[in-house]
Amino acid sequence: MTEGPAVLATMICRKCEQEKPEADFYMQARDGYAPRRMTVCKVCHRARTA
């Protein structure tokens, strides 16, 4: 069985509004819920918290 091309999931950052791979977004832990990706990319998050 051959595998097709890998499909990378992407998200749009709410700050810079650029489409980026999910790996560019931090995971956010939530008490009692499954973790999810933040809506702001790692670059924008670091700039905001610096």
PyMOL Python script that loads the backbone (N, CA, C, O; Angstrom):
from pymol import cmd

cmd.read_pdbstr("""\
ATOM      1  N   MET A   1       0.845  -1.187   0.000  1.00  0.00           N
ATOM      2  CA  MET A   1       0.000   0.000   0.000  1.00  0.00           C
ATOM      3  C   MET A   1       0.886   1.244   0.000  1.00  0.00           C
ATOM      4  O   MET A   1       1.808   1.345   0.810  1.00  0.00           O
ATOM      5  N   THR A   2       0.626   2.162  -0.871  1.00  0.00           N
ATOM      6  CA  THR A   2       1.411   3.395  -0.935  1.00  0.00           C
ATOM      7  C   THR A   2       0.676   4.504  -0.205  1.00  0.00           C
ATOM      8  O   THR A   2      -0.553   4.562  -0.177  1.00  0.00           O
ATOM      9  N   GLU A   3       1.455   5.357   0.368  1.00  0.00           N
ATOM     10  CA  GLU A   3       0.885   6.487   1.095  1.00  0.00           C
ATOM     11  C   GLU A   3       0.903   7.721   0.215  1.00  0.00           C
ATOM     12  O   GLU A   3       1.839   7.932  -0.555  1.00  0.00           O
ATOM     13  N   GLY A   4      -0.132   8.534   0.333  1.00  0.00           N
ATOM     14  CA  GLY A   4      -0.214   9.769  -0.431  1.00  0.00           C
ATOM     15  C   GLY A   4       0.632  10.844   0.215  1.00  0.00           C
ATOM     16  O   GLY A   4       1.320  10.581   1.201  1.00  0.00           O
ATOM     17  N   PRO A   5       0.592  12.046  -0.322  1.00  0.00           N
ATOM     18  CA  PRO A   5       1.373  13.150   0.255  1.00  0.00           C
ATOM     19  C   PRO A   5       0.865  13.496   1.652  1.00  0.00           C
ATOM     20  O   PRO A   5      -0.333  13.435   1.927  1.00  0.00           O
ATOM     21  N   ALA A   6       1.785  13.852   2.508  1.00  0.00           N
ATOM     22  CA  ALA A   6       1.426  14.228   3.878  1.00  0.00           C
ATOM     23  C   ALA A   6       0.689  15.566   3.861  1.00  0.00           C
ATOM     24  O   ALA A   6       1.099  16.506   3.181  1.00  0.00           O
ATOM     25  N   VAL A   7      -0.381  15.633   4.603  1.00  0.00           N
ATOM     26  CA  VAL A   7      -1.155  16.869   4.697  1.00  0.00           C
ATOM     27  C   VAL A   7      -0.835  17.506   6.039  1.00  0.00           C
ATOM     28  O   VAL A   7      -1.090  16.918   7.090  1.00  0.00           O
ATOM     29  N   LEU A   8      -0.278  18.703   6.002  1.00  0.00           N
ATOM     30  CA  LEU A   8       0.068  19.410   7.221  1.00  0.00           C
ATOM     31  C   LEU A   8      -1.103  20.290   7.650  1.00  0.00           C
ATOM     32  O   LEU A   8      -1.638  21.064   6.855  1.00  0.00           O
ATOM     33  N   ALA A   9      -1.485  20.163   8.892  1.00  0.00           N
ATOM     34  CA  ALA A   9      -2.551  21.015   9.418  1.00  0.00           C
ATOM     35  C   ALA A   9      -1.983  22.412   9.646  1.00  0.00           C
ATOM     36  O   ALA A   9      -0.856  22.567  10.116  1.00  0.00           O
ATOM     37  N   THR A  10      -2.760  23.400   9.316  1.00  0.00           N
ATOM     38  CA  THR A  10      -2.328  24.780   9.492  1.00  0.00           C
ATOM     39  C   THR A  10      -3.365  25.542  10.305  1.00  0.00           C
ATOM     40  O   THR A  10      -4.526  25.143  10.406  1.00  0.00           O
ATOM     41  N   MET A  11      -2.917  26.638  10.872  1.00  0.00           N
ATOM     42  CA  MET A  11      -3.790  27.535  11.619  1.00  0.00           C
ATOM     43  C   MET A  11      -3.436  28.962  11.224  1.00  0.00           C
ATOM     44  O   MET A  11      -2.355  29.220  10.696  1.00  0.00           O
ATOM     45  N   ILE A  12      -4.343  29.873  11.481  1.00  0.00           N
ATOM     46  CA  ILE A  12      -4.087  31.290  11.226  1.00  0.00           C
ATOM     47  C   ILE A  12      -3.916  31.987  12.568  1.00  0.00           C
ATOM     48  O   ILE A  12      -4.783  31.900  13.437  1.00  0.00           O
ATOM     49  N   CYS A  13      -2.798  32.673  12.729  1.00  0.00           N
ATOM     50  CA  CYS A  13      -2.508  33.396  13.962  1.00  0.00           C
ATOM     51  C   CYS A  13      -3.450  34.592  14.067  1.00  0.00           C
ATOM     52  O   CYS A  13      -3.638  35.328  13.098  1.00  0.00           O
ATOM     53  N   ARG A  14      -4.034  34.780  15.231  1.00  0.00           N
ATOM     54  CA  ARG A  14      -4.963  35.900  15.422  1.00  0.00           C
ATOM     55  C   ARG A  14      -4.241  37.235  15.555  1.00  0.00           C
ATOM     56  O   ARG A  14      -4.873  38.284  15.426  1.00  0.00           O
ATOM     57  N   LYS A  15      -2.944  37.225  15.808  1.00  0.00           N
ATOM     58  CA  LYS A  15      -2.193  38.469  15.959  1.00  0.00           C
ATOM     59  C   LYS A  15      -1.612  38.938  14.619  1.00  0.00           C
ATOM     60  O   LYS A  15      -1.882  40.052  14.170  1.00  0.00           O
ATOM     61  N   CYS A  16      -0.807  38.066  13.985  1.00  0.00           N
ATOM     62  CA  CYS A  16      -0.151  38.465  12.730  1.00  0.00           C
ATOM     63  C   CYS A  16      -0.964  38.068  11.497  1.00  0.00           C
ATOM     64  O   CYS A  16      -0.639  38.480  10.383  1.00  0.00           O
ATOM     65  N   GLU A  17      -2.005  37.281  11.685  1.00  0.00           N
ATOM     66  CA  GLU A  17      -2.926  36.855  10.633  1.00  0.00           C
ATOM     67  C   GLU A  17      -2.248  36.098   9.501  1.00  0.00           C
ATOM     68  O   GLU A  17      -2.706  36.151   8.360  1.00  0.00           O
ATOM     69  N   GLN A  18      -1.148  35.385   9.807  1.00  0.00           N
ATOM     70  CA  GLN A  18      -0.464  34.562   8.818  1.00  0.00           C
ATOM     71  C   GLN A  18      -0.842  33.104   9.043  1.00  0.00           C
ATOM     72  O   GLN A  18      -1.029  32.671  10.180  1.00  0.00           O
ATOM     73  N   GLU A  19      -0.951  32.358   7.962  1.00  0.00           N
ATOM     74  CA  GLU A  19      -1.226  30.930   8.059  1.00  0.00           C
ATOM     75  C   GLU A  19       0.085  30.207   8.314  1.00  0.00           C
ATOM     76  O   GLU A  19       1.052  30.376   7.571  1.00  0.00           O
ATOM     77  N   LYS A  20       0.114  29.393   9.380  1.00  0.00           N
ATOM     78  CA  LYS A  20       1.338  28.703   9.782  1.00  0.00           C
ATOM     79  C   LYS A  20       0.998  27.266  10.163  1.00  0.00           C
ATOM     80  O   LYS A  20      -0.154  26.968  10.478  1.00  0.00           O
ATOM     81  N   PRO A  21       1.990  26.372  10.137  1.00  0.00           N
ATOM     82  CA  PRO A  21       1.747  24.992  10.561  1.00  0.00           C
ATOM     83  C   PRO A  21       1.393  24.938  12.049  1.00  0.00           C
ATOM     84  O   PRO A  21       1.797  25.807  12.821  1.00  0.00           O
ATOM     85  N   GLU A  22       0.638  23.914  12.443  1.00  0.00           N
ATOM     86  CA  GLU A  22       0.237  23.780  13.847  1.00  0.00           C
ATOM     87  C   GLU A  22       1.431  23.714  14.788  1.00  0.00           C
ATOM     88  O   GLU A  22       1.321  24.105  15.950  1.00  0.00           O
ATOM     89  N   ALA A  23       2.572  23.224  14.306  1.00  0.00           N
ATOM     90  CA  ALA A  23       3.768  23.121  15.140  1.00  0.00           C
ATOM     91  C   ALA A  23       4.271  24.496  15.587  1.00  0.00           C
ATOM     92  O   ALA A  23       5.038  24.587  16.545  1.00  0.00           O
ATOM     93  N   ASP A  24       3.854  25.558  14.914  1.00  0.00           N
ATOM     94  CA  ASP A  24       4.266  26.918  15.275  1.00  0.00           C
ATOM     95  C   ASP A  24       3.375  27.534  16.354  1.00  0.00           C
ATOM     96  O   ASP A  24       3.497  28.724  16.645  1.00  0.00           O
ATOM     97  N   PHE A  25       2.490  26.749  16.945  1.00  0.00           N
ATOM     98  CA  PHE A  25       1.590  27.219  17.996  1.00  0.00           C
ATOM     99  C   PHE A  25       1.809  26.369  19.246  1.00  0.00           C
ATOM    100  O   PHE A  25       1.892  25.144  19.158  1.00  0.00           O
ATOM    101  N   TYR A  26       1.902  27.016  20.414  1.00  0.00           N
ATOM    102  CA  TYR A  26       2.062  26.298  21.671  1.00  0.00           C
ATOM    103  C   TYR A  26       0.786  25.544  22.027  1.00  0.00           C
ATOM    104  O   TYR A  26      -0.315  25.947  21.650  1.00  0.00           O
ATOM    105  N   MET A  27       0.951  24.437  22.761  1.00  0.00           N
ATOM    106  CA  MET A  27      -0.196  23.723  23.308  1.00  0.00           C
ATOM    107  C   MET A  27      -0.608  24.436  24.592  1.00  0.00           C
ATOM    108  O   MET A  27       0.244  24.942  25.324  1.00  0.00           O
ATOM    109  N   GLN A  28      -1.897  24.477  24.865  1.00  0.00           N
ATOM    110  CA  GLN A  28      -2.424  25.159  26.039  1.00  0.00           C
ATOM    111  C   GLN A  28      -3.147  24.128  26.898  1.00  0.00           C
ATOM    112  O   GLN A  28      -4.121  23.520  26.456  1.00  0.00           O
ATOM    113  N   ALA A  29      -2.671  23.932  28.120  1.00  0.00           N
ATOM    114  CA  ALA A  29      -3.306  23.001  29.052  1.00  0.00           C
ATOM    115  C   ALA A  29      -4.543  23.654  29.655  1.00  0.00           C
ATOM    116  O   ALA A  29      -4.542  24.839  29.988  1.00  0.00           O
ATOM    117  N   ARG A  30      -5.604  22.849  29.786  1.00  0.00           N
ATOM    118  CA  ARG A  30      -6.847  23.373  30.352  1.00  0.00           C
ATOM    119  C   ARG A  30      -7.340  22.368  31.387  1.00  0.00           C
ATOM    120  O   ARG A  30      -7.475  21.185  31.075  1.00  0.00           O
ATOM    121  N   ASP A  31      -7.609  22.812  32.607  1.00  0.00           N
ATOM    122  CA  ASP A  31      -8.070  21.931  33.673  1.00  0.00           C
ATOM    123  C   ASP A  31      -9.386  21.257  33.293  1.00  0.00           C
ATOM    124  O   ASP A  31     -10.371  21.928  32.987  1.00  0.00           O
ATOM    125  N   GLY A  32      -9.392  19.929  33.315  1.00  0.00           N
ATOM    126  CA  GLY A  32     -10.601  19.180  33.048  1.00  0.00           C
ATOM    127  C   GLY A  32     -10.932  19.003  31.584  1.00  0.00           C
ATOM    128  O   GLY A  32     -11.913  18.335  31.257  1.00  0.00           O
ATOM    129  N   TYR A  33     -10.140  19.582  30.684  1.00  0.00           N
ATOM    130  CA  TYR A  33     -10.398  19.478  29.254  1.00  0.00           C
ATOM    131  C   TYR A  33      -9.133  19.013  28.544  1.00  0.00           C
ATOM    132  O   TYR A  33      -8.038  19.087  29.102  1.00  0.00           O
ATOM    133  N   ALA A  34      -9.283  18.544  27.341  1.00  0.00           N
ATOM    134  CA  ALA A  34      -8.131  18.140  26.543  1.00  0.00           C
ATOM    135  C   ALA A  34      -7.321  19.385  26.163  1.00  0.00           C
ATOM    136  O   ALA A  34      -7.900  20.446  25.926  1.00  0.00           O
ATOM    137  N   PRO A  35      -5.995  19.267  26.102  1.00  0.00           N
ATOM    138  CA  PRO A  35      -5.186  20.421  25.690  1.00  0.00           C
ATOM    139  C   PRO A  35      -5.483  20.802  24.246  1.00  0.00           C
ATOM    140  O   PRO A  35      -5.901  19.965  23.446  1.00  0.00           O
ATOM    141  N   ARG A  36      -5.264  22.067  23.922  1.00  0.00           N
ATOM    142  CA  ARG A  36      -5.493  22.541  22.561  1.00  0.00           C
ATOM    143  C   ARG A  36      -4.403  23.530  22.185  1.00  0.00           C
ATOM    144  O   ARG A  36      -3.620  23.960  23.032  1.00  0.00           O
ATOM    145  N   ARG A  37      -4.360  23.879  20.931  1.00  0.00           N
ATOM    146  CA  ARG A  37      -3.375  24.854  20.445  1.00  0.00           C
ATOM    147  C   ARG A  37      -3.831  26.264  20.780  1.00  0.00           C
ATOM    148  O   ARG A  37      -5.023  26.568  20.744  1.00  0.00           O
ATOM    149  N   MET A  38      -2.870  27.124  21.106  1.00  0.00           N
ATOM    150  CA  MET A  38      -3.182  28.534  21.328  1.00  0.00           C
ATOM    151  C   MET A  38      -3.551  29.172  19.994  1.00  0.00           C
ATOM    152  O   MET A  38      -3.209  28.634  18.941  1.00  0.00           O
ATOM    153  N   THR A  39      -4.233  30.292  20.019  1.00  0.00           N
ATOM    154  CA  THR A  39      -4.652  30.963  18.784  1.00  0.00           C
ATOM    155  C   THR A  39      -3.625  31.984  18.305  1.00  0.00           C
ATOM    156  O   THR A  39      -3.786  32.572  17.235  1.00  0.00           O
ATOM    157  N   VAL A  40      -2.569  32.196  19.091  1.00  0.00           N
ATOM    158  CA  VAL A  40      -1.484  33.116  18.730  1.00  0.00           C
ATOM    159  C   VAL A  40      -0.224  32.283  18.530  1.00  0.00           C
ATOM    160  O   VAL A  40       0.090  31.435  19.366  1.00  0.00           O
ATOM    161  N   CYS A  41       0.502  32.506  17.441  1.00  0.00           N
ATOM    162  CA  CYS A  41       1.700  31.713  17.140  1.00  0.00           C
ATOM    163  C   CYS A  41       2.803  31.955  18.170  1.00  0.00           C
ATOM    164  O   CYS A  41       2.737  32.896  18.961  1.00  0.00           O
ATOM    165  N   LYS A  42       3.815  31.090  18.146  1.00  0.00           N
ATOM    166  CA  LYS A  42       4.912  31.182  19.124  1.00  0.00           C
ATOM    167  C   LYS A  42       5.654  32.503  19.025  1.00  0.00           C
ATOM    168  O   LYS A  42       6.019  33.077  20.052  1.00  0.00           O
ATOM    169  N   VAL A  43       5.888  33.000  17.817  1.00  0.00           N
ATOM    170  CA  VAL A  43       6.626  34.256  17.627  1.00  0.00           C
ATOM    171  C   VAL A  43       5.844  35.421  18.259  1.00  0.00           C
ATOM    172  O   VAL A  43       6.408  36.224  19.001  1.00  0.00           O
ATOM    173  N   CYS A  44       4.562  35.499  17.960  1.00  0.00           N
ATOM    174  CA  CYS A  44       3.732  36.589  18.501  1.00  0.00           C
ATOM    175  C   CYS A  44       3.557  36.450  20.008  1.00  0.00           C
ATOM    176  O   CYS A  44       3.518  37.450  20.725  1.00  0.00           O
ATOM    177  N   HIS A  45       3.452  35.220  20.487  1.00  0.00           N
ATOM    178  CA  HIS A  45       3.299  34.993  21.922  1.00  0.00           C
ATOM    179  C   HIS A  45       4.557  35.453  22.675  1.00  0.00           C
ATOM    180  O   HIS A  45       4.462  36.102  23.716  1.00  0.00           O
ATOM    181  N   ARG A  46       5.736  35.107  22.134  1.00  0.00           N
ATOM    182  CA  ARG A  46       6.997  35.530  22.775  1.00  0.00           C
ATOM    183  C   ARG A  46       7.116  37.053  22.782  1.00  0.00           C
ATOM    184  O   ARG A  46       7.572  37.632  23.768  1.00  0.00           O
ATOM    185  N   ALA A  47       6.714  37.702  21.697  1.00  0.00           N
ATOM    186  CA  ALA A  47       6.790  39.171  21.621  1.00  0.00           C
ATOM    187  C   ALA A  47       5.836  39.803  22.624  1.00  0.00           C
ATOM    188  O   ALA A  47       6.158  40.831  23.221  1.00  0.00           O
ATOM    189  N   ARG A  48       4.681  39.209  22.813  1.00  0.00           N
ATOM    190  CA  ARG A  48       3.678  39.760  23.735  1.00  0.00           C
ATOM    191  C   ARG A  48       4.105  39.593  25.183  1.00  0.00           C
ATOM    192  O   ARG A  48       3.824  40.458  26.013  1.00  0.00           O
ATOM    193  N   THR A  49       4.788  38.482  25.504  1.00  0.00           N
ATOM    194  CA  THR A  49       5.159  38.219  26.897  1.00  0.00           C
ATOM    195  C   THR A  49       6.537  38.775  27.256  1.00  0.00           C
ATOM    196  O   THR A  49       6.935  38.722  28.420  1.00  0.00           O
ATOM    197  N   ALA A  50       7.259  39.298  26.293  1.00  0.00           N
ATOM    198  CA  ALA A  50       8.608  39.833  26.581  1.00  0.00           C
ATOM    199  C   ALA A  50       8.533  41.172  27.271  1.00  0.00           C
ATOM    200  O   ALA A  50       9.566  41.763  27.585  1.00  0.00           O
TER     201      ALA A  50
END
""", "prot")
cmd.dss("prot")
cmd.show_as("cartoon", "prot")
cmd.util.cbc("prot")
cmd.orient("prot")
